[in-house]
Structure formats: C-alpha cells, structure tokens
C-alpha cells in the first residue's frame, strides 16, 4: 500500500526556473520522444507522438496515440511534482484521471479532473514531501478526441543524491556507499529528501 498520495496543483505552482519541456526539441512525427540530461542525470521519456498544434503551427505538442487512450511520462530519477498544460482538439468536456506511480510500479494515487476549456493547466505533487513519482499516466475514455500536451514542468525536492562507483572490481567485491550513517546503497542508487548539510 502506498505511503503517499498525489495532490492537485494549480497554475503558477512551479518556479520560473523549473525545467520545462515544450516538445519543439524534436521534429514533428517523432513517436516516444526521450529527453536526457534535463537536470543532472534525469532522463524523461514519453509515450505519445509529437505533432503540429493546429492553433499554433510553430509550437508542437505531444498527442496521445489512439491505443492506448493515455499519455505516459517516465522519469529515470523520481520527482516530487509534475505539471502540464493540455487539452482536447476540438474542444471537449471530459473527465480524466492522472495516476502517479513509484519506481516499483505501485500506484501512489490519482487525481481526477475535468476539461472545461480547450487548453487548461493540470499538475500534481507527492503529499509526503519526497521525490517518489517515477511515472505519470494521463488516462481518458475511449472515443474522445486525442489529448494534446503543450508543455511539461517538473520539480525535485532539494537533497537528491545519485552516486556511481568505480572501479568495476570494487563493485564486484560488494562496495556500497551511504550518506551520514544512512542505509548502504549500491552504485547508481538515488537517495532523496536529504536534509541540508548532508
């Protein structure tokens, strides 16, 4: 059972310095775009296709594929909050669900929203104050028009550390690392929510 739950975020929840993906980094027609090194070692991948926005040809959007009726966002390093601007084309009032998962594919919880206008802002964060969100699924009903996402913002709480150890011989011998007496970690592990000064 999950020990945290997502909470709704409104417009303006992210600082101007927060990382933003606008989907103009890849050509139109790209399916499943993958972004690397957005922040440190973060890799973000999407299930969807980059298409031209009929309302603004110079601003591509990520469109859901017809099957499944969802858009997926995957984070290689868990984050604390995710926000996006999205809409159906043409205008369509419809209830949809945003689900958040942790690194074990366990559902942290979900929030339910309703599109009223064509272009609206949606977001969620983890209520525990930790970087737990590793996957977002935006799920909507079959038969609705394709969902389009204009941009995605995300945030990590301070105090996230990832360590990669060398040489290979030390790893083979069982070498691990820890933060100030915390649990021992393997190479490549990520420790989140560290207090200042750790």
Secondary structure, 3 states (H helix, E strand, C coil): CCCCCEEEECCCCCCCCCEEECCCCCCCCCECCEEECCCCCCEEEEECEEEEECCEEEEEEEECCCCCCEEEEEEEEEECEEEEEEEECCCCCEEEEEEEECCCCCEEEEEEEEECCCCEEEEEEECCCCCCEEEEEEECCCCCCCEEEEEEEEECCCCCEECCCCCHHHHHCCCCECCCCCCCECCCCEECCCCCCC
